[in-house]
Structures are given as structure tokens and as C-alpha cells.
Amino acid sequence: MKIKLEKLSEWHIDGITLSEVSYKFAPIYAKNHFARAKDEFVTYCIDSENNSGVLWLRNNEYKFMPINTENRRSNKLLLNTDDGIILISENRAWKMDADDELFTPINIEKPCIAENITEISTLGENNNHPVICRVSVDMMAANSFTFFEYNKYENTIKFEDILQPVFTTEKTMKRFFTSLSGADGLYYKMDFKYNYPQIGSMMIKDDAIYVFLEADIVNPAGLSTFKYYWYVEINKDGVYKKKIWGAEKLEKLSGKHGVRGKFSADKKYLILSPIFKTDEWKGKQKLLRLSDLELLDITMPRGYSKFRVMDIFDEHAFISDEIDKIILCKMTEG
């Protein structure tokens, strides 16, 4: 089945760089954005004066809100809530509602135990939000997760005291943490060598936890060990509950294979983006409809074939050239 995108409106964002790095070469890149409604889109970006901040598109208008952090190189996590948006950088947090002009601080009562969070926007539920982190020395890794609770009435964030990689079995998890304990909590000293599954996207839906895993390496340029991609349900310990959809043994196939994935803001689709053009998808994005696991081809509007689907909300899609244009489209079957 095909999904056809019909252009509704277009934003040309002057003086803004929508994406600094390629989506293709690490799990954390270009996933710091989300749709908040069928005509509302938020993304973290850089302006022409190299100021970092948030671009908010709404009611056919947009505004850019710069925000300064102590460490400009630290990852900035942008999340959607029913109380506006939240931005987290290291151990500081801010919030902003649609009608606000400035960010206001949030008190982090209990900080994240991970040294590094990633910039991947996740999807929470009932004020409980997953956060994708890294535990290895590779700066572009996205190989563990934790959670925090946001209390909008008390204006507080409390992280949980967990940091979990994803494991295929409980036996693997037990071996991992036994080794970590023996290494005094220092991952680089562990004697159990573990190929961390890279988490491309994560969401909580109806009290269940879902992740899309983008194999077990950060940069797939060589593909010598790029073996799989999987959409799975996991428990809170990071152990597989159910393998839902995906592919494995990619290293045995001809050509180069690799897929990035992001759950749509309405939690109805998994937006899939091939890294290479040599597989059966020929480099074209597809949508996995989560209700029935049907894989859908995408027909872009005329003249926008090189744009990428960024997010989806209520059968409306935001596409972009990832330079200075964002297009709102209506989705129809056929």
C-alpha cells in the first residue's frame, strides 16, 4: 500500500540551520524534533549567529527562541508534554508553553545517573518520560535508557535510579550486571564484552515500553557487523518481551543494508529511513503502521522527492530538506 503526501503549507526558515549533521551516520543525529499537533512542529536547531535554540512552528508562523547552556557541546534533549515543551542539558532543565516568549527553569530534584544523555526526542505517557543515554566511550552511541517524572504543579523533574541497556534475554542481563559489579561500576573495565544494541527511538504507550533498535554499532559505514534492526517491546529492565517486526542477518545479504527509525508523535507509525540506496528500498523512506505492521510506501509531493519525512500527527506529515524548508502535508492512501 502507498501513502500519498499532499502539500498544504510551506515554511522557509531564514537564518536557521535545521540540521548540522547527517541523519545517516549515528543513532543520535537529527532526532531532536517532534510534531505537537497536525499543524504544529518543534525542533532544536542553530541560527546564523551560531546560537542554539528551539524553532516552534504554529498557526502558519514560526519563532526561534535561543537558549544558552554552560556546555555548548552537551546534547540537548527536547521533549513534548501536556504542559508545553521541556529542554534538558546535562543537569539543567527548562520549559516553555506555546504562548511563552522565554524558557523558565525547572528544578531537577533528582538528577540523571547517566553521565551523558542523547538528543533523541522520546515519547512519554502520564508525565513519565524515557530518556536514551550512552554508557560506552563512543560519543555517538545511544545504548541505554532511564526515565524521569515531570510534575508540572511542583515544577520538578525526578530521574529514576536506573540505567539499562537492552538485552535479548535475562541471562544476558544478569551476566552484564555481574561483570559491571565486579568492575566497580566502570563499564570500560568489564570483562564481559557486550555489543550494546543502539536505540534509535523509544516510546511508552498504554504502559508498555517500545524501542526501535538500529543494530549494534554506531556508524554503519563498513557494515562488517551491522546485523539487524528490530522493533521490540521490552520490560523496564531492558529485556526483550516481544520481537514485533524487523530483519536480521543483514551481513549475509548482498549490498549494503541499514535503517534508522523514529516513532511518530501520534504513536501510530514507525518512520523508517534507509542509510544506503543499494537495498531493496533504494534509499526511500517507508512507514510501518503499528496497528497492523503493514509497510507503506511514501509518495512525496511533486518537486519534493528529496525531502525527508520528519514526523507525523493525525494523518498529517512534516517533511523537510533539513536545510531551511519545512512542508506540512496531508496523508492519504493510494
Buried (B, 14 or more C-beta within 10 A) or exposed (E): EEBBBEBBEBBEBEEBBBBEEEBBBBBBBBBBBBBBBBBBBBBBBBBEEEBBBBBBBBEEEBEBBEBEBEEEEBBBBBBBBEBBBBBBBBEBBBBBEBEEEEBEEBEBBEBBEBEBBBBBBBBBBEBEBBBBBBBBEBEBBBBBBBBBBBBBEEBBBBBBEBBBBBBBEEEBBEBBBEBBEEBEEEBEEBEEEBEBBBBBBBBBBEEEBBBBBBBBBBBBBEBEEBBBBBBBBBBEBBBBEEBBBBEEEBEEEEEBBBBBBBBBBBBBBBBBBBBBEEBEBEEBBBBBBBEEEEEBEBBBBEEBEEBBBBBBBBBBBBBBBBEBBBBBBBBEEE
